[in-house]
Amino acid sequence: MKVEQRFEMHKNFDPSQFHLLEADYSKPLLEVPVEIKKKIINRLALLYDSLTAKKWYPEIERLMKVYYAYKTDLMKEWESCFDPKNRFTEKDIVLITYGDIIINHYKKPIKILSSFAKEYLKGVFNTIHLLPFFPYSSDRGFSVIDFEQVDPRIGDWEDILELKRDFRLMFDGVFNHVSSKSRWFQEFLNGNPDFKDFFIVLSTKEMISEDHLKLILRPRTTHLFTEFNTINGKKLVWTTFSPDQIDLNYRNPKVLAKVIDILLYYVRRGADIIRLDAVTYLWEELGTDCAHLKQTHETIKLFRDILNLVAPHVALITETNVPHEQNIRYFGNGYDEAQMVYNFALPPLVLYTYYTENSEKLTNWARSIKKVSDETTFFNFLDSHDGIGVLPTKGILDEKDVEMMVLKTLEHGGFISYRAEEDGSEVPYELNITWYSALNNEDEKEDEEIRIKRFISSRVIALSFMGVPGVYIHSLFASKNDAEAVLNERQTRSINRKVLSEKVLKDILSDKNSHSYKVLNILLDIIQIRTREKCFHPNAEQIILDLDKRVFALIRKYEEEAVLVIVNISKKSFILKCALNDFFRENSRLFDLLSGKKFHLKNGKLSIKISPYDYFWLKVSNI
């Protein structure tokens, strides 16, 4: 099936035609090929042992057969033509949003989001990452009480299905931990033997040595263990992220089976992509740093094996806010682990580049970005519901660079979140600030057009980079810091999570003089142009150019076509002169896809006048 046909089918199909309301066991059951069965058993044996693997494989197979019985003949036919090399194309643009980011008092938030997306984004964005929409007790959705229910304050499963009629969907698999208010944890507190080993529990602090504690990688400064009163007395429970977020114990195969059941449930409910939240810390092993363990990678590979067999159109994306070299290991060999990995080093490096007005470090790092396989790619984003992580820049930026970014963030009205080091000291973990405010200091006198251009030019970098771009909903409106939310919620991440009134938002977006109106329309125009260019296919070649430290430049090539990307990351005006003989014919004509301006090479050389924060997509045909 051609890529265009796949998107056309998704655009018009009724998602209810892909899964039945009830499993149909009158049709032939799933037959697991012998080689897949062996692969799954081998993975289980690595996680546990051979006897446990053979004992638990039938349960894994049962779960796959149950899911398969929900699939319609139409879905089976559609998937039989699915091409994993074109899972993602230039048409893929992801909106990152909470289900209740836009509200009024008369409609459920999911319905409001659906209306907004259809009115403003349909035909430009094709995928929505719906941040956790389950009942929760804290962490803005990431402390899940019930994995299988939609928070009734937001909507219901029918609302999710309605959204899917127009957009592909990314769900969060918050599989590292559960809420302390969840039924699973409450059953543990009640002494239910079925939940005895669902969590990692100590009777006393003396059961783990200080040396082992110091080894453990911490993304937070809270205590690793939290004390709870249970029917069997006081117990210390492993809590990586907060006292309300209880880590699951994957050393118990019953936990793994339950999570696989939920994974497949999400597919049945409409997930096209499943984001494995905080998967870095999935498996704990005392005596190690409890991060990136081989068991964690093996678990992701197991998820991939299962989806490849029963739902090959569904992709896994790993969310691992860690140094770049560790991050990219979640691709596996390019065919056996995550199909997409968050490009966590990109946001802080782009921000650093604009702060210093020097592209050298971004350019040098970008040269290291290579296509892992034709079935994997990067998820390129600049901001999200969280902050801008600085840990991914380890080995790329030095301490002074990070200190400078911390000071700039504070000057721009932001906050800093910290994590604990081995010696107990606290070091910066992420910058809490909106992307627009990170780039623009409200205390400085500066023309708004320059602020907007600086903001847009930074987004052009992410939109040009090899991979699939993601845009956080607040960047569509160039939202500024919400300091009031930080004070009210006592959570620094709230600075970038402002809940918007539907009426106020529509008023702003109908005012052609508002900076939100200007930014939204410029971004939508740029993105729409991108979706028409094969050169931005994730598998298109990427060549990083070192033209001038005041610009970031690259070439994207697809077959006989190419786009030359040039972004001025400074507030300087200058004439850029560069030799492009190695890439283009001597007298090639160039056409800027974004402005319509025409240029041409003379003897293989380009001379172009560049204004502050200018950006170009120069297309050359017949290279």
C-alpha positions in Angstrom: 0.0 0.0 0.0 1.4 3.4 -0.9 2.0 6.0 1.8 -0.6 8.4 0.3 -3.2 5.6 0.4 -2.5 4.8 4.0 -3.0 8.4 5.1 -6.1 8.7 2.9 -7.5 5.6 4.5 -6.8 6.9 8.0 -8.4 10.2 7.1 -11.7 8.7 6.1 -12.1 5.5 8.0 -14.4 4.9 10.9 -12.2 3.8 13.8 -15.0 1.7 15.2 -14.5 -0.6 12.2 -11.1 -1.7 13.4 -12.0 -3.3 16.7 -15.1 -5.1 17.8 -17.0 -4.3 21.0 -16.7 -7.9 22.1 -14.1 -10.6 21.2 -15.3 -12.9 18.4 -14.1 -16.4 19.1 -16.1 -17.9 16.3 -13.3 -17.0 13.9 -9.9 -18.7 13.8 -7.7 -17.7 16.7 -4.3 -16.2 16.4 -1.6 -18.7 15.5 1.7 -17.7 17.0 4.6 -18.6 14.6 7.1 -21.0 16.2 10.0 -18.5 15.8 8.0 -15.7 17.6 7.1 -18.1 20.4 10.7 -19.0 20.8 11.7 -15.3 20.8 9.2 -14.5 23.5 10.2 -17.4 25.7 13.8 -16.5 25.4 13.0 -12.9 26.5 11.1 -14.2 29.5 14.0 -16.5 30.3 16.4 -13.5 30.3 14.0 -11.6 32.6 13.4 -14.5 34.9 14.6 -18.0 34.2 13.7 -20.9 31.9 11.2 -22.5 34.1 9.4 -19.2 34.8 9.5 -18.4 31.0 7.8 -21.7 30.1 5.2 -21.3 32.9 4.2 -17.8 31.9 4.4 -18.0 28.1 0.9 -19.5 27.9 -0.5 -16.4 29.7 1.3 -14.1 27.3 -0.1 -16.0 24.3 -3.6 -16.0 25.8 -3.4 -12.2 26.0 -2.4 -11.9 22.4 -5.2 -14.3 21.3 -7.7 -12.3 23.2 -6.6 -9.0 21.6 -6.6 -10.6 18.2 -10.2 -11.8 18.6 -11.3 -8.1 18.9 -9.8 -7.2 15.4 -12.1 -6.9 12.5 -11.4 -8.4 9.1 -11.0 -4.8 7.7 -8.2 -4.2 10.2 -6.4 -7.4 9.4 -6.6 -6.6 5.7 -5.3 -3.1 6.3 -2.4 -4.3 8.4 -1.4 -7.0 5.9 -0.4 -4.1 3.6 1.3 -2.1 6.3 4.9 -0.9 5.4 7.0 -0.3 8.5 9.4 1.8 6.5 6.7 4.3 5.9 5.2 4.1 9.4 6.2 7.8 9.7 6.5 10.2 6.8 6.8 13.9 6.1 3.1 14.2 6.9 3.5 13.2 10.5 3.3 16.2 12.9 2.4 15.5 16.5 0.5 17.9 18.8 1.4 17.3 22.5 -1.5 18.3 24.8 -3.5 17.5 27.9 -7.0 16.5 27.3 -8.2 19.3 29.6 -6.0 22.1 28.6 -8.9 24.0 27.0 -12.1 24.3 29.1 -15.5 25.8 29.4 -18.3 25.0 31.9 -20.7 23.4 29.5 -18.7 20.7 27.6 -16.3 17.9 28.5 -12.7 19.0 27.8 -12.0 16.2 25.3 -14.9 17.5 23.2 -13.6 21.0 23.4 -10.1 19.8 22.4 -11.6 17.8 19.5 -13.5 20.9 18.3 -10.4 23.1 18.5 -8.2 20.6 16.7 -10.7 20.1 13.9 -11.2 23.9 13.4 -7.5 24.9 13.6 -5.3 21.9 13.1 -7.0 19.4 10.8 -5.0 18.9 7.6 -1.8 20.2 9.2 -1.3 18.1 12.3 -2.2 14.4 11.8 -1.4 13.0 15.3 -2.3 14.0 18.8 -0.3 12.9 21.9 -3.0 12.9 24.5 -1.1 13.2 27.8 -2.5 10.9 30.6 -6.3 11.1 30.6 -6.9 8.5 33.3 -8.1 9.1 36.9 -5.0 10.3 38.9 -4.0 11.6 42.3 -1.0 13.8 41.5 1.7 14.8 39.0 -0.9 16.2 36.5 -2.0 12.7 35.3 1.2 10.7 35.8 0.1 9.2 39.1 -2.5 6.9 37.6 -5.3 5.5 39.8 -6.9 3.4 37.0 -5.1 2.5 33.8 -8.3 1.4 32.0 -10.7 4.4 32.6 -10.9 7.9 31.2 -11.0 10.5 33.9 -14.8 11.4 33.9 -13.9 15.0 34.5 -12.3 15.0 31.0 -14.6 12.7 29.0 -15.0 9.0 28.2 -13.8 6.4 25.7 -16.4 7.5 23.2 -14.8 11.0 23.2 -11.4 9.5 22.6 -12.8 7.4 19.7 -14.4 10.6 18.2 -11.0 12.4 18.3 -9.5 9.4 16.5 -11.8 9.9 13.6 -9.6 12.8 12.5 -6.2 12.2 14.1 -3.9 9.4 14.9 -3.4 9.1 18.7 -0.5 8.7 21.0 -1.3 7.3 24.5 0.9 7.3 27.6 1.9 3.9 29.0 2.7 5.1 32.5 4.0 1.6 33.4 6.8 2.5 35.8 4.5 3.3 38.7 1.0 3.6 40.0 -0.8 6.0 42.3 -0.8 5.2 46.0 -4.6 5.6 45.6 -4.8 2.9 43.0 -6.7 -0.4 43.6 -3.5 -2.3 43.1 -1.7 -0.5 45.9 -4.7 -0.5 48.2 -5.0 -4.3 47.8 -1.3 -4.5 48.8 -2.0 -2.4 51.9 -4.9 -4.6 52.7 -2.7 -7.7 52.6 -4.3 -9.3 49.5 -1.8 -12.1 48.6 -2.4 -11.5 44.9 -0.7 -8.1 45.2 2.0 -9.1 47.7 4.9 -8.8 45.2 3.4 -6.1 43.0 5.8 -3.5 44.6 9.3 -3.3 45.9 9.1 -3.5 49.7 11.5 -3.4 52.6 10.7 -4.0 56.2 13.5 -1.7 57.5 16.0 0.8 56.1 18.8 -1.5 57.1 17.9 -3.9 54.3 19.6 -1.7 51.8 23.1 -0.4 52.3 24.1 3.3 51.9 26.5 2.3 49.2 23.7 0.7 47.1 21.6 3.8 47.7 24.3 6.1 46.4 24.5 4.1 43.2 20.9 4.6 42.2 20.2 7.3 39.6 17.6 9.7 40.9 15.6 12.1 38.8 14.2 13.7 42.0 15.4 14.9 45.4 12.7 13.1 47.3 13.4 10.0 49.4 13.7 6.8 47.4 11.6 4.8 49.9 8.3 5.9 51.5 6.8 4.5 54.6 3.2 3.2 54.6 1.1 1.5 57.2 -0.2 -1.9 56.0 -2.3 -4.6 57.6 1.1 -6.3 58.2 2.7 -3.3 59.8 4.9 -0.5 58.5 6.5 -1.1 55.2 9.0 0.9 53.1 8.0 1.0 49.5 10.2 2.1 46.5 9.0 5.4 45.1 11.3 6.8 42.4 9.4 9.9 41.6 7.3 10.9 44.6 5.6 9.3 47.7 2.4 9.1 45.7 4.0 7.2 42.8 4.7 3.6 43.7 7.1 1.7 41.5 5.9 -1.6 40.0 7.9 -4.7 40.6 8.7 -6.2 37.2 10.6 -9.0 38.9 7.1 -10.4 39.5 5.9 -11.9 36.1 2.3 -11.3 37.2 3.1 -7.5 36.9 4.5 -7.9 33.5 1.5 -9.9 32.3 -0.9 -7.3 33.6 1.0 -4.4 31.9 0.9 -6.3 28.6 -2.8 -6.7 29.0 -3.1 -2.9 29.4 -0.8 -2.3 26.5 -3.1 -4.3 24.2 -6.1 -2.7 25.8 -4.8 0.8 24.7 -4.4 -0.5 21.1 -8.0 -1.7 21.2 -9.0 1.7 22.4 -7.3 3.6 19.5 -3.6 4.0 20.3 -1.4 4.3 17.2 1.7 5.1 19.3 2.4 4.2 22.9 4.7 6.4 24.8 6.7 4.5 27.5 6.9 7.1 30.2 10.0 7.1 32.5 10.9 3.7 31.1 14.5 4.3 32.2 13.6 3.2 35.7 11.4 0.2 34.8 13.5 -2.5 36.4 15.3 -2.1 39.7 18.3 -4.2 40.7 20.2 -3.4 43.9 23.9 -3.0 43.4 23.3 -1.1 40.1 22.2 2.4 39.2 18.7 1.0 38.5 18.6 2.7 35.1 18.9 1.4 31.6 19.3 -2.2 32.9 19.3 -5.0 30.3 16.0 -6.2 31.7 14.5 -2.9 30.9 15.6 -3.1 27.3 14.4 -6.7 27.1 11.0 -5.7 28.4 10.6 -3.1 25.7 11.8 -5.6 23.1 9.1 -8.0 24.4 6.5 -5.3 24.0 7.8 -4.8 20.4 7.6 -8.5 19.6 4.0 -8.7 20.8 2.9 -5.6 18.9 4.8 -6.7 15.7 2.7 -9.8 15.7 -0.8 -8.6 16.7 -0.8 -4.9 16.0 2.1 -4.1 13.6 0.8 -0.5 12.9 1.4 0.5 16.6 4.7 2.1 17.4 6.6 2.4 20.7 8.3 5.6 21.7 10.6 5.7 24.7 10.7 8.7 27.0 14.2 8.6 28.6 15.4 12.0 29.8 19.0 11.0 30.1 22.4 11.7 28.4 22.2 11.3 24.6 24.4 8.2 24.3 22.2 6.3 26.7 19.0 7.6 25.2 19.7 6.3 21.7 20.3 2.8 23.0 16.6 2.4 23.2 16.5 2.0 19.4 18.1 -1.4 20.0 19.5 -2.7 16.7 17.1 -0.6 14.8 14.5 -3.3 14.3 13.9 -4.9 17.8 13.2 -2.1 20.3 11.5 1.4 20.1 10.6 2.7 16.7 10.9 6.3 18.0 13.0 7.9 20.7 12.6 11.4 22.2 15.5 13.5 21.0 16.1 14.9 24.5 19.3 16.7 23.7 17.8 18.9 21.0 15.8 21.3 23.2 18.6 22.4 25.6 21.1 22.6 22.7 18.8 24.8 20.6 18.2 27.0 23.6 21.9 27.2 24.4 22.6 28.1 20.7 20.2 31.1 20.9 21.6 32.2 24.2 25.1 32.2 22.9 24.3 33.1 19.3 26.8 30.5 18.3 25.8 27.3 16.5 29.0 25.4 16.9 28.0 23.0 19.6 24.6 22.3 18.1 26.3 21.7 14.7 28.9 19.4 16.1 26.3 17.3 18.0 24.0 17.2 15.1 26.7 15.6 13.0 26.5 12.6 15.3 22.8 12.0 14.5 22.6 9.2 12.1 19.7 7.1 10.8 19.7 3.9 12.9 17.4 2.0 10.5 14.7 2.6 8.0 12.1 1.6 10.6 13.2 4.0 13.4 13.5 7.7 13.9 13.8 10.6 16.4 10.9 12.5 18.0 12.0 16.1 17.7 10.5 18.5 20.2 11.5 21.8 21.9 9.1 21.9 24.7 6.5 19.7 26.4 4.4 19.4 29.5 7.6 19.0 31.5 10.6 21.3 31.6 13.7 21.5 29.4 16.0 18.7 30.6 19.7 19.5 30.9 20.9 16.0 31.8 20.8 14.9 28.1 23.5 17.5 27.4 26.0 15.6 29.6 29.2 15.2 27.6 28.0 17.9 25.1 27.8 21.0 27.3 30.0 21.6 30.3 29.0 22.8 33.8 29.6 26.5 33.0 27.3 26.2 29.9 24.5 24.7 32.1 25.1 27.3 34.8 24.6 30.0 32.2 21.4 28.5 31.0 20.1 28.2 34.6 20.9 31.9 35.1 19.2 32.9 31.9 16.1 30.8 32.8 15.8 32.6 36.1 16.3 36.0 34.4 13.5 35.1 32.0 11.1 34.4 34.9 11.5 30.6 35.0 12.4 28.0 37.7 14.8 25.2 38.1 14.1 21.6 39.1 16.9 19.6 40.7 17.9 15.9 41.1 20.1 14.2 43.6 23.7 13.1 42.8 25.5 10.1 44.3 27.1 12.3 47.0 23.7 13.7 48.0 24.2 17.1 46.3 21.6 18.6 44.2 22.2 19.5 40.5 20.0 21.1 37.9 17.7 18.5 36.2 15.4 20.7 34.1 14.5 24.3 33.3 10.9 25.1 34.0 9.8 27.8 31.6 7.7 28.1 28.5 9.6 28.0 25.2 8.6 31.5 24.2 9.7 33.0 27.6 12.9 31.0 27.5 13.8 32.8 24.3 12.4 36.2 25.2 13.1 38.2 28.3 10.0 40.4 29.0 12.1 42.9 31.0 14.1 43.8 27.9 12.8 46.4 25.4 12.5 44.6 22.1 10.2 44.7 19.2 7.6 42.0 19.2 8.3 41.1 15.6 11.8 40.2 16.6 10.6 38.1 19.6 8.2 36.2 17.3 10.8 35.7 14.6 13.3 34.4 17.2 10.7 32.0 18.4 9.6 30.8 14.9 13.2 30.4 13.7 14.0 28.0 16.6 11.0 25.9 15.7 12.1 25.8 12.1 15.3 24.0 13.3 13.2 21.3 15.0 10.8 21.0 12.0 13.8 20.5 9.7 15.6 17.9 11.7 15.6 14.2 10.7 12.6 12.6 12.5 9.0 13.4 13.4 8.3 16.8 14.9 6.2 17.3 18.0 4.8 20.7 19.1 3.4 21.3 22.6 0.0 23.1 22.4 1.3 26.1 24.3 3.8 26.8 21.7 1.0 27.1 19.1 0.0 30.2 21.0 3.5 31.4 22.1 2.4 31.2 25.7 4.3 33.1 28.3 5.2 32.0 31.8 2.3 31.3 34.1 3.8 32.3 37.4 0.4 32.4 39.1 -0.1 28.7 38.5 3.2 27.9 40.1 2.2 29.8 43.2 -1.2 28.2 43.4 -0.2 24.6 42.6 3.3 24.8 44.3 4.7 22.9 41.3 7.3 24.6 39.1 6.2 22.6 36.0 2.9 24.4 36.2 4.5 27.4 34.6 4.0 25.7 31.2 0.7 24.0 31.9 -1.8 26.9 31.9 -5.4 25.8 31.5 -7.1 28.0 28.8 -10.6 29.2 28.6 -12.2 28.3 25.3 -13.8 31.7 24.9 -10.7 33.6 25.8 -8.6 31.5 23.5 -11.0 32.0 20.6 -11.0 35.7 21.3 -7.2 35.8 21.2 -7.0 33.7 18.0 -9.5 36.0 16.3 -7.5 39.1 17.1 -5.0 39.5 14.2 -2.9 41.8 16.3 -2.3 39.3 19.1 1.1 37.6 19.1 -0.8 34.2 19.6 -2.7 34.7 16.3 0.5 35.7 14.5 2.5 32.7 15.8 -0.3 30.1 15.2 -0.8 31.2 11.6 2.9 31.4 10.8 3.5 27.9 12.4 0.6 26.3 10.6 1.8 27.7 7.2 5.3 26.4 7.8 4.1 23.0 8.9 1.7 22.6 6.0 4.6 23.4 3.6 6.7 20.7 5.4 4.0 18.0 5.0 4.2 18.4 1.2 8.0 17.9 0.9 9.4 14.4 0.6 12.8 15.8 1.7 11.4 15.9 5.2 10.5 12.2 5.3 12.2 10.7 8.4 14.3 8.4 6.2 15.5 11.3 3.9 19.2 11.8 4.2 20.5 14.6 6.5 23.7 16.4 5.9 24.9 18.9 8.6 26.7 22.0 7.2 29.2 24.2 9.0 28.6 27.5 7.1 28.9 30.1 9.8 28.6 30.0 13.6 25.8 32.5 13.3 23.6 30.1 11.4 22.5 26.5 11.8 22.3 24.8 8.4 21.6 21.4 7.0 20.5 19.6 3.8 17.7 17.1 3.6 17.8 14.9 0.5 15.2 12.5 -0.9 16.0 10.8 -4.2 16.7 13.6 -6.7 15.3 16.4 -4.6 16.9 18.4 -1.8 16.1 21.2 0.6 18.8 23.5 2.0 17.9 24.7 5.5 19.5 27.9 6.8 18.5 29.4 10.2 20.1 32.6 11.6 20.3 32.0 15.3 21.5 35.5 16.0 20.1 39.0 16.0 22.8 40.1 13.6 22.4 41.0 9.9 25.1 39.9 7.5 25.8 38.5 4.0 26.3 34.7 4.1 28.7 33.4 1.5 29.2 29.7 1.2 30.5 27.2 -1.3 28.0 24.4 -2.0 29.8 22.7 -4.9 29.8 19.3 -3.1 26.1 19.2 -2.9 24.5 21.2 -5.9 25.2 21.9 -9.5 27.3 25.0 -10.1 24.4 27.2 -11.3 21.4 25.6 -9.6 18.4 27.8 -9.0 17.0 27.9 -5.5 13.5 28.7 -4.4 12.6 29.5 -0.8 9.6 27.3 0.1 8.7 29.7 3.0 9.0 33.1 1.5 8.8 32.5 -2.3 12.0 34.3 -2.9 14.4 33.1 -5.6 18.2 32.6 -5.4 20.7 30.9 -7.5 24.2 29.6 -7.2 27.0 31.1 -9.2 29.8 28.7 -9.8 28.6 26.6 -6.9 28.6 29.5 -4.5 25.6 31.1 -2.6 25.5 34.7 -1.5 22.5 35.6 0.6 21.6 38.6 2.7 20.4 37.5 6.1 18.4 39.5 8.6 18.1 38.8 12.3 16.6 35.3 12.9 15.9 34.7 9.2 15.1 31.1 8.2 15.0 29.5 4.7 14.0 26.3 3.1 15.8 26.5 -0.2 14.7 23.8 -2.6 16.9 22.5 -5.4 15.7 19.9 -7.9 17.7 17.5 -10.1 20.9 17.4 -8.0 
